[in-house]
Amino acid sequence: MSGSSNSQTKKTGTNDFPTNVLLCPLCGEANGCSYAAGRPHSECWCNHAEFPEGVFDRIPAEQRRKSCICQRCLETYKNQTEHQQEPHS
C-alpha cells in the first residue's frame, strides 16, 4: 500500500490513525459492509442480522461508529454468549 490517501478511510480524531471503513474494528478483516463499499445500505448483510446487546462494547471506544463489525465477529460473539448462558450440569 502506498502513502497516498484512500477514499475508504476517515480520521477518528486529531492524533489517531485513519480508520478503514471496509475493515472490521475487531479482527481487521473485510467487514462486507455494502454501504461503506458504495452500494445501497439495503444490500448489506447486516439488514438481516440480529445484533445482541453488548456486541458493540467489544469495539474500542475511539473506534465505535466508525466502521462495521463483520459477520464472523458477530457470530463468534453470539456463540460465546450462548455458551456463557448455558446452565452447567
DSSP file (Angstrom, degrees, kcal/mol; ACC not computed):
  #  RESIDUE AA STRUCTURE BP1 BP2  ACC     N-H-->O    O-->H-N    N-H-->O    O-->H-N    TCO  KAPPA ALPHA  PHI   PSI    X-CA   Y-CA   Z-CA
    1    1 A M              0   0    0      0, 0.0     2,-0.1     0, 0.0     0, 0.0   0.000 360.0 360.0 360.0 133.3    0.0    0.0    0.0
    2    2 A S        -     0   0    0      1,-0.1     0, 0.0     3,-0.0     0, 0.0  -0.267 360.0-104.6 -84.4 175.1    1.4    3.4   -0.9
    3    3 A G  S    S+     0   0    0     -2,-0.1    -1,-0.1     2,-0.0     3,-0.1   0.358  81.6 118.5 -82.2   6.5    1.3    6.5    1.2
    4    4 A S  S    S-     0   0    0      1,-0.1     2,-0.1     0, 0.0    -2,-0.0  -0.317  74.5 -93.8 -74.0 159.0   -1.5    8.0   -0.9
    5    5 A S        -     0   0    0      2,-0.0     2,-0.5     1,-0.0    -1,-0.1  -0.434  34.1-146.6 -72.4 143.4   -4.8    8.9    0.6
    6    6 A N    >   -     0   0    0     -2,-0.1     3,-1.5     1,-0.1    -1,-0.0  -0.942  10.2-144.6-113.9 131.7   -7.6    6.3    0.4
    7    7 A S  T 3  S+     0   0    0     -2,-0.5    -1,-0.1     1,-0.3    -2,-0.0   0.621  97.9  66.5 -70.1 -10.3  -11.2    7.4    0.0
    8    8 A Q  T 3  S+     0   0    0     12,-0.0    13,-2.4    29,-0.0    14,-0.4   0.254  91.7  77.3 -93.8  12.2  -12.2    4.4    2.2
    9    9 A T  E <   -A   20   0A   0     -3,-1.5     2,-0.3    11,-0.2    11,-0.2  -0.862  54.7-175.3-119.6 155.7  -10.5    5.8    5.3
   10   10 A K  E     -A   19   0A   0      9,-1.9     9,-3.5    -2,-0.3     2,-0.2  -0.993  31.8-104.9-146.4 149.8  -11.5    8.6    7.7
   11   11 A K  E     -A   18   0A   0     -2,-0.3     3,-0.1     7,-0.3     6,-0.1  -0.486  19.3-161.9 -72.7 139.8   -9.8   10.1   10.7
   12   12 A T  S    S-     0   0    0      5,-0.5     2,-0.3     1,-0.3    -1,-0.1   0.529  70.7 -22.7 -98.3  -8.2  -11.1    9.1   14.1
   13   13 A G  S    S-     0   0    0      3,-0.2     3,-0.5     1,-0.1    -1,-0.3  -0.960  79.5 -77.2 177.6 177.7   -9.6   12.0   15.9
   14   14 A T  S    S+     0   0    0     -2,-0.3    -1,-0.1     1,-0.2    -3,-0.0   0.840 128.3  25.1 -67.7 -33.5   -6.8   14.6   15.7
   15   15 A N  S    S+     0   0    0      2,-0.1    -1,-0.2    -3,-0.1     2,-0.2   0.277 102.3 106.3-112.7  10.0   -4.0   12.3   16.7
   16   16 A D  S    S-     0   0    0     -3,-0.5    -3,-0.2     1,-0.1     3,-0.1  -0.478  73.6-109.5 -89.6 158.5   -5.5    9.0   15.6
   17   17 A F        -     0   0    0     -2,-0.2    -5,-0.5     1,-0.1    -1,-0.1  -0.547  49.6 -92.2 -75.7 152.0   -4.6    6.8   12.6
   18   18 A P  E     -A   11   0A   0      0, 0.0     2,-0.5     0, 0.0    -7,-0.3  -0.335  37.1-127.4 -66.4 150.4   -7.3    6.8    9.9
   19   19 A T  E     -A   10   0A   0     -9,-3.5    -9,-1.9    -3,-0.1     2,-0.8  -0.842  10.0-137.1 -98.1 132.0  -10.0    4.1   10.1
   20   20 A N  E >   -A    9   0A   0     -2,-0.5     3,-1.8   -11,-0.2   -11,-0.2  -0.821  10.9-155.6 -87.4 114.5  -10.6    1.9    7.1
   21   21 A V  T 3  S+     0   0    0    -13,-2.4    47,-0.6    -2,-0.8    15,-0.2   0.576  89.2  62.9 -70.5  -8.9  -14.4    1.7    6.9
   22   22 A L  T 3  S+     0   0    0    -14,-0.4     9,-2.4    14,-0.1    10,-0.5   0.443  93.4  78.2 -92.2  -1.6  -14.2   -1.6    4.9
   23   23 A L  B <  S-B   30   0B   0     -3,-1.8     7,-0.2     7,-0.3     6,-0.1  -0.868  85.4-113.5-113.6 143.5  -12.4   -3.4    7.8
   24   24 A C     >  -     0   0    0      5,-3.4     4,-1.9    -2,-0.4    45,-0.2  -0.533  18.8-141.8 -69.4 130.9  -13.9   -4.9   11.0
   25   25 A P  T  4 S+     0   0    0      0, 0.0    -1,-0.1     0, 0.0    44,-0.1   0.619  98.0  49.9 -71.5 -10.4  -12.7   -3.0   14.0
   26   26 A L  T  4 S+     0   0    0      3,-0.1    43,-0.1    33,-0.1    -2,-0.0   0.882 128.9  11.6 -92.8 -45.8  -12.4   -6.2   16.0
   27   27 A C  T  4 S-     0   0    0      2,-0.2     3,-0.1     3,-0.0    42,-0.0   0.607  89.2-127.1-111.1 -15.2  -10.5   -8.6   13.7
   28   28 A G     <  +     0   0    0     -4,-1.9     2,-0.1     1,-0.3     3,-0.1   0.500  69.0 121.6  81.5   3.1   -9.2   -6.2   11.0
   29   29 A E  S    S-     0   0    0      1,-0.2    -5,-3.4    -6,-0.1    -1,-0.3  -0.440  78.5 -66.8 -91.6 170.7  -10.6   -8.3    8.2
   30   30 A A  B     -B   23   0B   0     -7,-0.2    -7,-0.3     1,-0.1    -1,-0.2  -0.321  41.0-156.2 -56.9 134.4  -13.0   -7.2    5.5
   31   31 A N        -     0   0    0     -9,-2.4    40,-0.3    39,-0.1    -1,-0.1   0.559  25.0-129.7 -94.1  -8.9  -16.4   -6.4    7.1
   32   32 A G        +     0   0    0    -10,-0.5     2,-0.7     1,-0.2    13,-0.6   0.719  44.6 166.3  70.6  20.3  -18.6   -6.9    4.0
   33   33 A C     >  -     0   0    0      1,-0.2     4,-1.2   -11,-0.2    -1,-0.2  -0.594  22.4-167.5 -75.6 112.4  -20.3   -3.6    4.5
   34   34 A S  T  4>S+     0   0    0     -2,-0.7     5,-2.8     2,-0.2     4,-0.2   0.895  86.2  53.6 -65.1 -41.1  -22.2   -2.7    1.3
   35   35 A Y  T >45S+     0   0    0      1,-0.2     3,-1.6     3,-0.2    -1,-0.2   0.922 108.6  47.8 -62.8 -45.4  -22.8    0.8    2.3
   36   36 A A  T 345S+     0   0    0      1,-0.3    -1,-0.2   -15,-0.2    -2,-0.2   0.789 107.9  57.6 -65.9 -26.6  -19.1    1.6    3.0
   37   37 A A  T 3<5S-     0   0    0     -4,-1.2    -1,-0.3   -16,-0.1    -2,-0.2   0.424 126.2-101.0 -84.5   1.7  -18.3    0.0   -0.3
   38   38 A G  T < 5S+     0   0    0     -3,-1.6    -3,-0.2     1,-0.3    -2,-0.1   0.538  85.2 117.7  94.8   7.2  -20.6    2.5   -2.1
   39   39 A R  S   <S-     0   0    0     -5,-2.8    -1,-0.3    -6,-0.2    -2,-0.1  -0.604  77.1 -74.0-100.5 166.6  -23.6    0.3   -2.6
   40   40 A P    >   -     0   0    0      0, 0.0     3,-2.0     0, 0.0     4,-0.3  -0.289  36.4-126.7 -60.6 142.3  -27.1    0.9   -1.1
   41   41 A H  G >  S+     0   0    0      1,-0.3     3,-1.8     2,-0.2     6,-0.2   0.805 107.0  70.5 -58.1 -30.1  -27.4    0.1    2.6
   42   42 A S  G 3  S+     0   0    0      1,-0.3    -1,-0.3    -8,-0.1     5,-0.0   0.692  92.8  57.6 -63.1 -18.4  -30.3   -2.2    1.7
   43   43 A E  G <  S+     0   0    0     -3,-2.0    -1,-0.3     3,-0.0    -2,-0.2   0.528  83.1 112.8 -87.1  -7.0  -27.9   -4.6    0.1
   44   44 A C  S X  S-     0   0    0     -3,-1.8     3,-1.5    -4,-0.3     4,-0.2  -0.383  71.2-131.3 -75.4 144.2  -25.8   -5.1    3.3
   45   45 A W  G >  S+     0   0    0    -13,-0.6     3,-1.6     1,-0.3    -1,-0.1   0.778 102.2  70.7 -58.7 -29.2  -25.8   -8.4    5.2
   46   46 A C  G >  S+     0   0    0      1,-0.3     3,-1.2     2,-0.2    -1,-0.3   0.687  79.6  74.7 -69.1 -17.0  -26.5   -6.5    8.4
   47   47 A N  G <  S+     0   0    0     -3,-1.5    -1,-0.3     1,-0.3    -2,-0.2   0.715 104.7  38.0 -66.1 -18.9  -30.0   -5.8    7.4
   48   48 A H  G <  S+     0   0    0     -3,-1.6     2,-0.3    -4,-0.2    -1,-0.3   0.235 101.9  96.5-114.4  11.3  -30.9   -9.4    8.1
   49   49 A A    <   -     0   0    0     -3,-1.2     2,-0.5    -4,-0.1    -3,-0.0  -0.702  65.0-136.3-104.5 154.3  -28.7   -9.9   11.1
   50   50 A E        -     0   0    0     -2,-0.3    -3,-0.0     2,-0.0    -2,-0.0  -0.946  14.4-157.7-108.6 125.9  -29.6   -9.7   14.8
   51   51 A F        -     0   0    0     -2,-0.5     3,-0.1    -5,-0.1     5,-0.1  -0.887  14.6-142.7-107.0 106.0  -27.1   -7.8   17.0
   52   52 A P    >   -     0   0    0      0, 0.0     3,-1.8     0, 0.0     4,-0.3  -0.252  32.5 -86.5 -67.3 154.9  -27.3   -8.8   20.6
   53   53 A E  T 3  S+     0   0    0      1,-0.2     0, 0.0     2,-0.1     0, 0.0  -0.350 114.4  26.5 -57.3 135.3  -26.9   -6.3   23.4
   54   54 A G  T >  S+     0   0    0     -3,-0.1     3,-0.8    -2,-0.0     4,-0.4   0.197  84.1 110.4  98.2 -15.6  -23.2   -5.9   24.3
   55   55 A V  G X  S+     0   0    0     -3,-1.8     3,-0.9     1,-0.3     4,-0.1   0.874  80.9  48.0 -62.7 -36.2  -21.7   -6.9   20.9
   56   56 A F  G >  S+     0   0    0     -4,-0.3     3,-1.3     1,-0.2    -1,-0.3   0.629  92.7  78.2 -80.7 -12.0  -20.5   -3.3   20.2
   57   57 A D  G <  S+     0   0    0     -3,-0.8    -1,-0.2     1,-0.2    -2,-0.2   0.700  83.7  66.1 -67.1 -18.0  -19.0   -3.0   23.6
   58   58 A R  G <  S+     0   0    0     -3,-0.9    -1,-0.2    -4,-0.4    -2,-0.2   0.662  82.5  90.3 -76.4 -16.1  -16.1   -5.1   22.4
   59   59 A I  S <  S-     0   0    0     -3,-1.3     5,-0.1    -4,-0.1   -33,-0.1  -0.669  94.3-104.8 -81.1 131.0  -15.1   -2.3   20.0
   60   60 A P    >>  -     0   0    0      0, 0.0     3,-2.5     0, 0.0     4,-0.9  -0.291  31.9-117.4 -54.2 139.3  -12.6    0.2   21.5
   61   61 A A  G >4 S+     0   0    0      1,-0.3     3,-0.8     2,-0.2    -2,-0.1   0.829 112.9  56.0 -50.8 -40.6  -14.5    3.4   22.4
   62   62 A E  G 34 S+     0   0    0      1,-0.2    -1,-0.3     3,-0.0   -46,-0.0   0.627 111.1  45.3 -71.8 -10.9  -12.4    5.5   19.9
   63   63 A Q  G X> S+     0   0    0     -3,-2.5     3,-1.5     3,-0.0     4,-0.7   0.499  83.2 118.7-107.8  -6.8  -13.4    3.2   17.0
   64   64 A R  T << S+     0   0    0     -4,-0.9     4,-0.1    -3,-0.8    -7,-0.0  -0.329  82.2  11.5 -64.2 141.8  -17.1    2.8   17.7
   65   65 A R  T 34 S+     0   0    0      2,-0.3    -1,-0.3     1,-0.1     3,-0.1   0.678 105.8  95.5  65.7  20.4  -19.5    4.1   15.0
   66   66 A K  T <4 S-     0   0    0     -3,-1.5     2,-0.3     1,-0.4    -2,-0.2   0.747  94.4  -1.6-105.4 -36.9  -16.5    4.4   12.6
   67   67 A S  S  < S-     0   0    0     -4,-0.7    -1,-0.4   -45,-0.1    -2,-0.3  -0.977  77.5-101.5-151.7 160.3  -16.8    1.0   10.8
   68   68 A C        -     0   0    0    -47,-0.6     2,-0.1    -2,-0.3   -35,-0.1  -0.477  29.3-119.6 -85.3 150.9  -18.9   -2.1   10.9
   69   69 A I        -     0   0    0    -45,-0.2     2,-0.1    -2,-0.2    -1,-0.1  -0.476  35.8-112.0 -78.4 162.1  -18.1   -5.4   12.5
   70   70 A C     >  -     0   0    0     -2,-0.1     4,-2.0     1,-0.1     5,-0.1  -0.467  21.3-108.5 -93.3 167.3  -18.0   -8.4   10.2
   71   71 A Q  H  > S+     0   0    0    -40,-0.3     4,-2.8     1,-0.2     5,-0.2   0.877 117.2  55.9 -61.1 -39.3  -20.4  -11.4   10.2
   72   72 A R  H  > S+     0   0    0      1,-0.2     4,-2.5     2,-0.2    -1,-0.2   0.918 108.4  46.3 -63.4 -43.4  -17.7  -13.7   11.6
   73   73 A C  H  > S+     0   0    0      2,-0.2     4,-2.3     1,-0.2    -1,-0.2   0.879 112.5  51.6 -66.6 -36.6  -17.1  -11.5   14.7
   74   74 A L  H  X S+     0   0    0     -4,-2.0     4,-2.4     2,-0.2    -2,-0.2   0.945 112.5  44.9 -62.6 -47.8  -20.9  -11.2   15.2
   75   75 A E  H  X S+     0   0    0     -4,-2.8     4,-2.6     2,-0.2    -2,-0.2   0.886 111.5  53.2 -65.4 -39.0  -21.3  -15.0   15.0
   76   76 A T  H  X S+     0   0    0     -4,-2.5     4,-2.4    -5,-0.2    -1,-0.2   0.928 110.1  48.2 -60.0 -45.5  -18.3  -15.5   17.3
   77   77 A Y  H  X S+     0   0    0     -4,-2.3     4,-2.5     2,-0.2     5,-0.2   0.927 111.5  49.6 -60.5 -46.1  -19.8  -13.1   19.9
   78   78 A K  H  X S+     0   0    0     -4,-2.4     4,-2.1     1,-0.2    -2,-0.2   0.921 111.9  48.3 -60.6 -44.6  -23.2  -14.9   19.7
   79   79 A N  H  X S+     0   0    0     -4,-2.6     4,-1.9     1,-0.2    -1,-0.2   0.897 112.0  49.4 -63.5 -40.6  -21.6  -18.3   20.2
   80   80 A Q  H  X S+     0   0    0     -4,-2.4     4,-1.6     1,-0.2    -2,-0.2   0.902 112.6  46.3 -66.5 -41.5  -19.5  -17.1   23.1
   81   81 A T  H  X S+     0   0    0     -4,-2.5     4,-1.3     2,-0.2    -1,-0.2   0.839 109.7  54.8 -73.0 -31.0  -22.5  -15.5   24.9
   82   82 A E  H  X S+     0   0    0     -4,-2.1     4,-1.0    -5,-0.2     3,-0.3   0.924 108.9  48.1 -63.8 -43.7  -24.7  -18.6   24.2
   83   83 A H  H  < S+     0   0    0     -4,-1.9     3,-0.2     1,-0.2    -2,-0.2   0.835 109.5  52.9 -66.8 -32.6  -22.1  -20.8   25.9
   84   84 A Q  H  < S+     0   0    0     -4,-1.6    -1,-0.2     1,-0.2    -2,-0.2   0.789 110.1  48.6 -72.2 -27.0  -21.9  -18.5   28.9
   85   85 A Q  H  < S+     0   0    0     -4,-1.3    -1,-0.2    -3,-0.3    -2,-0.2   0.618  85.9 105.5 -89.1 -14.1  -25.6  -18.6   29.4
   86   86 A E  S  < S-     0   0    0     -4,-1.0     2,-0.1    -3,-0.2    -3,-0.0  -0.453  78.0-114.9 -68.2 135.9  -25.9  -22.4   29.2
   87   87 A P        -     0   0    0      0, 0.0     2,-0.3     0, 0.0    -1,-0.1  -0.455  27.6-121.4 -70.2 143.4  -26.5  -24.0   32.6
   88   88 A H              0   0    0     -2,-0.1     0, 0.0     1,-0.1     0, 0.0  -0.628 360.0 360.0 -83.8 143.0  -23.7  -26.1   33.9
   89   89 A S              0   0    0     -2,-0.3    -1,-0.1     0, 0.0     0, 0.0   0.457 360.0 360.0 -94.8 360.0  -24.6  -29.7   34.7
